[in-house]
Structure formats: structure tokens, C-alpha cells
Amino acid sequence: MYPNNMYKTPEQQIDEAVEISKALFMPQAKSQQEADSIKRNIEAAGDHLKAISAIVNDGNLFKALMNEALSRMR
């Protein structure tokens, strides 16, 4: 059979990678503030990837700009 990612959009794959990354790295935080920082940084990286994906896969500059704006608000 085909892996599950064959049927997921690039955005869904990025969301899944973000959740996995948070699960891997947040438990290593030494404080709640560090955990919050790790979470924000991972989510911002996901938004950056979605912006790149919007340009490369969709040719959608508006969608890319919205994702980039989200990453900067985190």
C-alpha cells in the first residue's frame, strides 16, 4: 500500500511535521518559558515552510504572504 503522506497536502504534511517536532523537542525544555519558546519557534518554522510551499506548489503569493505574516506574529 501507499504511505499516508501520499494523500496529504503539503500543508497537512508540514502540520504533521510541526506536531512531531514539538513532541520531540518540547519535553527537553528546562523551564516552561523555554518550552514556550521552542513551541513558538517550531510553529514559526512551519509557517515559513507553508509560505514557501504556497509559492512553489500553488504559485499563490497572497497565501505565502499570509503564512509569512503568521510566522512573524508568533
C-alpha angles and dihedrals in degrees: 000000000000122000116255092249090068089075099040125095118240089254091054090049090051091049090051092049090050092052092048091048092051090049090051101043107030095067088059092062116116094211141016090255091055090048090052091049092050090049093050092047094049092047091048090051089052090052090050090052091049089052091053091045091051090056098040101038103027105022085225110146094176092055089047092052092049092052091047090051089052091052091053093050092058 
